[in-house]
Amino acid sequence: MTSPPAAPRRTRPRRNRLLTFAMLVLVPLAGAFAAGEYWVRSHKDDIDLAAMTGASMGDNPMAPWAVVDAFGAYRGRPSFSKPALGKSINSEGFMATPELTLAKPEGTLRVAFLGGSSTAGQGGDEADLADKDTWPWHVVEALRAAHPGQSIEFMNAALGGYSTFESMGRLWARVRFYKPDVLVLNHGWNELYYWKAKHMDEPTNWRRLDDGGWSLNRYQAKNPIVSPWPIDGLIGWSQLLVRIRLKLSPRVTGEAGGGDDGALADHYDPRGADVWREHLQLIAFTAELMGAELFVTKQSTLIVPDLPEELRERCQYSHHGFDHDAHVQAFEHLYRVVDELFPAERIIDLTPLSGRGDLFVDHVHPNPLGAEAIAEIVGDALLERSAVFGR
């Protein structure tokens, strides 16, 4: 008996297989990439890879959120915001601060916070905090809870990159006109920018550019922050790919003044402490003139003696050009000056939080848990020792 002929084998055309592959693999990958790119662009600051490698001019990374200020070098760009993160700058240039009237309403108490990025809740990527996650915001919430019915307003006059140079200018030229009743100053890390010989030999050049002026114009890294890669020109358009590339490429150590060879020094210039002391005295005098209570913190930091290597990797020593042990000594010097100038009841010691990897994103910026821990110490100190808020 003859077998029936076999049915012809049905083959899927090549283009159908490619279409199926695209639908099952490429489309989901493209969607995931697009979602990741959108999230990064909406939650993070833009990174100009070409400028970081020194390949071309780029926008100053401060320009989106800062404008030149006559007395404080720069202030927050009015009405700047990151809606996805919940971060904003009010119309007067104060970050993470509700709108305020210049005239203080009758019966209202005001608190002003002075500091750098760790107070403003800045720092880039993981170090950026929503307004309501910053520790000054938490402090004021605690004050309001302890004094129900009392009108309490505040301004966060801190900004990323501020040292006491800038805070003194901003206090004198801007903050004092809002008549704060209490000032809380939290400085330390940014002071160390000028604790090196090239700045202390000519301190009048602070914030001065080569042309003698100061601006937030376009810039090009004099020394590459990261070494260039051949693929940089192909991926620079994508903020997601740029961040992945930076994770795989260590930063060049000498970017911020570690020396011509990029090596970190094992010492700092002790003359910097004299400038720190004078600035604190000027701020204290201004506070007294304003009739405001001044509280000065001993800033908390991840940098402590015998810090485990895995935590040291979070710290950025190249900003100042000297190594871990020198940073430890410099912070101790900062704290000694605070102890010399202020009575114990005016000092808020945040150093019990130092060295705790669960509280810090990096060398000095707190994560949300760290911000809550700082706020608890500062809030308790104000409620216990302030003539304005004391129980």
N, C-alpha and C positions, 0 to 999 in steps of 0.2 A: 504494500500500500504506500503510495507516494505521500510524503509529508507535505503539508501545506507550506507555501513559501513564507519565510520569516517576515514579520512586519518590518518595514524599514525603520532603522534607528533614528529616533528623533533627537536632533542635536540643537542646542541653544545657540543661536547666533552669537558671535564674539561681542558684538555691541551690547547685547542684552546682558551678558555676564559683566561687562564693564559698568553698565548702568546699575545693576544690582549691587556690585561692589561699592559704587559711589553712594548709593542710597543707604547701604548698611554701615559703611565705614567712613567715607570721606565727608558726607554731609553731617553726621554727628560730630566728627572731629572739628569740622569748620564751625559748627554751632557752638561747641565748647570753647574753641579759640575766641570766637566773637564775643561770647559771654564774658570770658576772662579779660579780654581787651577792654570791654565796656566797664567792667568792675574796676579795673586798675585805673582807667582814665577818670572815673567818677569819684574814686576814693583816695587816689594818690596824687602827689605833685608830679608834673611832667619832668622827665629826665632828658637832657640834650646830650646824647652819647658823644657826638662829634666834639662838643665843647669840653666834655670831661676828659677826652683823650688828647685834647690840645690840637685837634685836626682843623677846627674852624672856630669862628666867633659864634657865640651863643647868647641866649637871653640870660640875664642875671637871674638865678633861681629865686631871689627874693622879690623880683619885680612884680609877680602876680599879686602878692599880698602886702607889699610895702611901698611907701612913697617917701621921698626925701622930706625931712623935717628940719626946720631952722635950728632947733636947740637940742634935739635928741638924735641927730644923725638921720633917723628914719622912724616912721610910725606906721601903724597898720593902714592899709588901703581902705578907705571908708566903704562900708557895705560889701566888702569881699565876703564870700561864703563858700562853703563846701556842703551843699544840702544833703548829699548822701551820707556824709560823716556827721552832720549836725554841728559843724564848726563855722563860726562867723566872726566878723569884725563890725562893730557898730559905726554909726555915722561920724563919730568923733575919733575913730582910729583905735579904739580899745578892743582887744581880742577877747572873746568869750565873756562879753559884758553886755547886759541889757542896756537899752537906751537910757540916757540920763539927761536931766535938764542941768544947765550950768548952775542955776540957783538951787541951792539945797532946800527942799520943802521944809516948812516948819515942823519940828518934832521928829525929823528923820535923822538917823545915824548913818554915817558912811564909812566904809572901809576901803582902803586902796592897797593893792598888792604890787610890789615892785620886784622884778627879777628877769630871768631869761626864759629860754624855751621850756624848761622844766616847770615853770610857773604858768606860762601861757598855754601849756599843753601842746607844744609844737615839737618838731624833731624829725618829721618825715616818716612815711610808711607806718610801722607799728607804733612809733612814738607820738603820732598825732592823736589827740584825744578830742572827743566831742566836747562842746562847751560844758555840758552838765556832768562830764566825767573829770573835769579839771579839779585840782584840790582846792583852789580858792572858792569855786562854786560850792563845793561840799562844806567848806568852812562856814560860809554865809548861811547855808541851809541849817547847820547846827546852831548858829547864833539865833536865827529866827525861831527855831524850835524851842530854844531856851527862853526866848523873850516873845511869847505870843502877843500879838497886838501892837508890838513895837515896829515901826517902819524902819527897815534896814536896807540900804542900798550899797552897792560896791562897784568898783572898777578894777579890772585886771589890766594894769598898766605895764605888764611885762610883755616882752617880745623875744622871739628867737634871735640870738646873737647879742642881746643886750648885756653889757657889763655895768658896773656902777658909773662909768663915764656917761653912758646913755641914760641910765635911770636918774642920775642927778639932774641932767638937763631936762628930762621930761617932768620930773617932780617940780622943779622950779618954774618951768615955763608953761606947763599944762595942768598937772594934777592939782596943784595948790589952789587953783581957782574954783575947784569943785568942793572945797572945804571938807576934806575927809577928817573924821574924828580919830581914826586909827590907821597907822601905816604898818604893813608887814613886809619886810625886805628879805628876800631869799636869793642870795647871790653866792658865787663860789667858783664854779667851773669856768665861766666865761672870763673871770678875772685873770685866769692863767694865760690867756692869749697874750697879754703884755708882760708876762713874767719871764721874758727872755731878753737877752742883751740887745738884739737889733731894735726892739721897741723901747727898752729902758734907756738906751743911749740917746734916743731922740723921742721922748714921750709926746712932744708936740706934734708928731706926725701921725698920731692915732687917728684912724679913719680918714687919712689924707692919701689921695691917689698921686701917681707920678706927676700929674700936671698941676698938683697943688690944690685940687678941688675934691669934691665928694659927690658921687652920683650913684644911681642904680642902673647905669647904662649897660649895654651888651659887654660881654667879657669873653676872654679866652684863657683857659688854664695856662699859667706860665710854666708850670710843671704838670705833666699829665696826672690826673687823679687815678686813672686806670690806664694800663698799657693798651695801645690799639690792637685790634684783631683784624684780619683780612675781611671778615664777614660783616664788619660794622656798617659799611655802606648799604648792605642789603637788609639789615634788620632794624636800622635806626628809626624807621617809621613806626614801629610797633613798641608801645610802652611795655607790653607783656614780655616780648622777646628781649628787650633791653634789660629788664629786671632779671630775667633768667640768665642772661649773659653776665651781668654784674655779680650774680651769686657765684658764678663759676670762675670769676676773675678777681683775685685779691687786689685791694687798692695799693697804689704806690705809697710807700711809707713817708717819703719826704714831702708830700704835697703841701703841707701847711707849715713848713719852716723847720724841719728836722735837721737841716744842714745841707750843704751842697751835694753830699753823697747820699742823702736820704736817711742817714743813720740817726737814731734817737739818742739824745744826750742823757746823761745820768744825773743831771742837776738842773735847777732853775735859777733865775736871777733873783736873789733875795731883795733887791731894790723894789721889786714889784709890790712887796708887802707894805712898803711905805706909802705907795699910791693908794692901795686898798684902805689903809688906815686913814689917810686924809679924806678919801671919798666918804667913808663912814662918818667921819666927824662933820663933814659938810652936810650930809643928809640929816644927821642928828640935829645940827644947828637949824636947818630948814624946818624940820618937824617941830622943834621948840618954837620957832618963830610963828609957825602956823597954828600952834596950840593943839597939835595932834600927838597922840601917843605913838611911839615908835617901838616896834618889836623886830629884832634881828634874829634870823635863824642861823644855826650851824647846818649848812646844806648837807643833805644826805647824798651818798654816792655809792656806786657799786665798787669803786676803787678803795680797797682796804688792804692791810698787810696780809700776806699769805693767801691771797685770792686764788682759788683753783684755776688751772689753766683753761678749762672749758668756759669759765666766766670771764677770764681775761680776754678771750677772743671777742667778747662783745664790746670791749672798751676801745676807744679811739684815741690813742696817745699821739698820733701824728698831728692832731689839731694844734698841739702846743709844742711839739718837738722834743719832749723829754719823756722818759720811760715810766713804767709803772711805779717803781719805788720812789722816783722823784715826785710823781703825782701824790703819793701817800704823804710824803714830807711836806709838799706844798699845801695840801689840805690841812694838815696839822698846824702849819704856819697861819693859814687863814683863821682857824679856830682860836689860836692864841691871841690874835689881834682882837677878835670879837670879845674874848674874856677880859682883855686889858681895858677895853673902852666902855663896856656896858655892865650895869649891875645884873646879877643873876636873874632877877625878876623880869628883865627886858630881853632875855635870851631864850629862844625856843630851840632846844637841842633836838635835831632830827637824826643825829648820827646813830641812835640805836637801830635805825632802819638800814644803815649802810651795809654793803656787802651781801645783801639778800637777793639772790638771783630770781626769786619768785616775785619781787616787787619792781624790778627794773628791766627795761627793754635793752638798755645799753649802759654806758658809763654813768649817766646821770638822769636820764629821762624815766619817770615812773610809768608803769602800766596802770590800767584802771584800779587794780588792787593796791598798787603802791600809792596812787593818788589818794585813795581812801585812807590809807595808813597815815600819810602826811597830814591830811585834813583832820584826822582824829587828834593828833598831837597838837597841831596849831589851834584847833577849835577849843580843846580843853585848856590850853594855856591862856587864851583870850578870856575864856569864861572864868578862870580862876584868878587872873592877875590884872586884867584890864579895869581901869576905873570906870570905863564906859559900859563894858559888858559883864563885868564881874557879878557873880550871883550875890 
